[in-house]
């Protein structure tokens, strides 16, 4: 496994999905790291916990399939310091332009539901807003410069956040 990929996993999703939510829980729920908290949490069988599970599974599937697609088809990693050298329009990228962020948002929704935390829900909303600003202003502009018409065709046919029902296939395939 590439060093840059391991670093990307630790820094990017590790911060957004583990570190920041952990700090939010630590500062908003005084007993979050006690044994009683976890015993009580897993003793609950209410519908909210079960509702969180599909979001978590869908988020993990998107995250893993995105990384796998980047490695196999793009000759790079999801990390900004080691981006794919080729435009990736395979796997989940045929349905949505940012499956990795969509997966992260699904995992954050799951965490918010699982822990019953409004502050985590607020972090999820903030994370979404930050990415909604960042992608059109920076990421997409760089991809347009790097890949030209091929990327703009892709951009015009594949939505940024909510997946298409049918996969998109470029005309040149």
C-alpha positions as CSV (number, residue, x, y, z in Angstrom):
1,X,0.0,0.0,0.0
2,X,1.3,3.4,-0.9
3,X,2.6,5.6,1.9
4,X,0.6,8.6,0.6
5,X,-2.6,6.6,0.7
6,X,-2.0,5.6,4.4
7,X,-1.3,9.2,5.2
8,X,-4.4,10.3,3.3
9,X,-6.6,7.9,5.2
10,X,-5.2,8.9,8.6
11,X,-5.3,12.7,7.9
12,X,-8.4,13.2,5.8
13,X,-11.2,10.8,6.9
14,X,-9.5,10.2,10.2
15,X,-9.8,13.9,11.1
16,X,-13.3,14.4,9.7
17,X,-14.9,11.1,10.8
18,X,-13.0,10.2,14.0
19,X,-11.0,13.0,15.6
20,X,-13.4,15.9,15.3
21,X,-16.5,13.8,16.2
22,X,-14.5,12.3,19.1
23,X,-13.7,15.8,20.4
24,X,-17.3,16.9,19.9
25,X,-18.5,13.9,21.9
26,X,-15.8,14.4,24.6
27,X,-16.8,18.1,25.1
28,X,-20.5,17.6,24.8
29,X,-21.1,14.4,26.7
30,X,-19.2,14.3,29.9
31,X,-19.3,10.5,30.3
32,X,-18.6,9.5,26.7
33,X,-15.4,7.7,27.5
34,X,-16.5,5.9,30.6
35,X,-17.3,2.1,30.5
36,X,-20.9,2.9,31.6
37,X,-21.4,5.1,28.6
38,X,-20.6,2.2,26.2
39,X,-22.5,-0.4,28.2
40,X,-25.6,1.8,28.2
41,X,-25.2,2.7,24.5
42,X,-25.0,-0.9,23.4
43,X,-27.8,-2.0,25.7
44,X,-30.2,0.3,23.9
45,X,-32.1,-1.3,21.0
46,X,-34.1,1.7,19.9
47,X,-34.9,2.4,16.2
48,X,-32.4,5.3,16.0
49,X,-29.4,3.0,16.5
50,X,-30.7,0.6,13.8
51,X,-31.5,3.6,11.5
52,X,-27.9,4.7,11.7
53,X,-26.6,1.3,10.4
54,X,-27.6,1.6,6.7
55,X,-26.0,5.1,6.6
56,X,-22.8,3.7,8.0
57,X,-22.7,0.7,5.7
58,X,-23.5,2.8,2.6
59,X,-20.8,5.3,3.6
60,X,-18.2,2.6,4.1
61,X,-19.0,1.0,0.8
62,X,-18.7,4.3,-1.0
63,X,-15.4,5.1,0.7
64,X,-13.7,1.8,0.0
65,X,-14.9,1.6,-3.6
66,X,-13.7,5.1,-4.2
67,X,-10.2,4.4,-2.9
68,X,-10.1,1.1,-4.8
69,X,-11.2,2.9,-8.0
70,X,-8.6,5.7,-7.6
71,X,-5.8,3.2,-7.1
72,X,-6.8,0.8,-9.9
73,X,-8.1,3.2,-12.6
74,X,-6.6,6.6,-11.8
75,X,-3.0,5.8,-10.9
76,X,-3.1,7.9,-7.8
77,X,-4.8,8.3,-4.4
78,X,-7.6,10.4,-3.0
79,X,-5.0,12.6,-1.3
80,X,-4.5,16.1,-2.8
81,X,-0.7,15.6,-2.7
82,X,-0.9,12.4,-4.8
83,X,-4.0,12.8,-7.0
84,X,-5.0,10.4,-9.8
85,X,-3.1,11.1,-13.0
86,X,-6.1,10.0,-15.1
87,X,-9.7,11.2,-15.0
88,X,-11.6,8.6,-13.1
89,X,-15.1,7.9,-14.5
90,X,-15.5,4.3,-13.3
91,X,-17.2,2.6,-10.4
92,X,-19.1,5.0,-8.1
93,X,-17.8,8.0,-10.2
94,X,-20.3,7.0,-12.9
95,X,-23.1,7.9,-10.5
96,X,-21.8,10.8,-8.5
97,X,-18.9,13.2,-8.9
98,X,-17.8,13.1,-5.2
99,X,-18.6,9.7,-3.8
100,X,-15.9,9.9,-1.2
101,X,-17.4,13.0,0.4
102,X,-20.9,11.6,0.0
103,X,-19.7,8.5,1.8
104,X,-18.1,10.6,4.5
105,X,-21.4,12.6,5.0
106,X,-23.3,9.3,5.2
107,X,-20.9,8.1,7.9
108,X,-21.3,11.4,9.8
109,X,-25.1,11.1,9.6
110,X,-24.7,7.6,11.0
111,X,-22.5,8.8,13.9
112,X,-25.0,11.6,14.7
113,X,-27.9,9.2,14.9
114,X,-25.9,6.5,16.7
115,X,-24.7,8.8,19.5
116,X,-27.9,10.9,19.5
117,X,-25.8,14.0,19.1
118,X,-27.0,17.3,17.8
119,X,-23.5,18.8,17.9
120,X,-22.4,15.9,15.6
121,X,-25.3,16.7,13.3
122,X,-24.1,20.3,13.3
123,X,-20.6,19.1,12.4
124,X,-22.1,17.1,9.5
125,X,-23.9,20.1,8.2
126,X,-20.7,22.3,8.5
127,X,-18.6,19.6,6.8
128,X,-21.2,19.5,3.9
129,X,-21.2,23.3,3.6
130,X,-17.4,23.5,3.6
131,X,-17.2,20.9,0.8
132,X,-20.0,22.6,-1.1
133,X,-17.9,25.7,-1.2
134,X,-14.5,24.1,-1.7
135,X,-15.4,21.8,-4.7
136,X,-16.8,24.3,-7.1
137,X,-14.2,27.0,-6.2
138,X,-11.1,24.9,-6.2
139,X,-11.3,21.2,-7.0
140,X,-13.5,21.4,-10.0
141,X,-11.6,24.4,-11.5
142,X,-8.4,22.4,-11.2
143,X,-10.0,19.3,-12.8
144,X,-11.3,21.5,-15.7
145,X,-7.7,22.9,-16.3
146,X,-6.2,19.4,-16.0
147,X,-8.7,17.4,-18.1
148,X,-10.5,20.0,-20.2
149,X,-13.6,19.0,-22.2
150,X,-13.6,15.5,-20.9
151,X,-14.1,16.8,-17.3
152,X,-16.7,19.4,-18.3
153,X,-18.7,16.7,-20.2
154,X,-18.5,14.5,-17.0
155,X,-19.5,17.5,-14.9
156,X,-22.6,18.2,-17.1
157,X,-23.8,14.6,-16.8
158,X,-23.0,13.5,-13.3
159,X,-24.3,15.3,-10.2
160,X,-22.0,16.5,-7.5
161,X,-23.7,15.0,-4.4
162,X,-26.8,13.0,-5.1
163,X,-26.2,9.9,-7.3
164,X,-27.8,9.3,-10.7
165,X,-30.1,6.4,-10.9
166,X,-28.3,5.0,-14.0
167,X,-24.5,5.1,-14.5
168,X,-23.1,7.6,-17.0
169,X,-20.8,6.4,-19.7
170,X,-18.7,8.9,-21.7
171,X,-19.1,8.9,-25.5
172,X,-15.5,8.0,-26.0
173,X,-15.7,4.6,-24.3
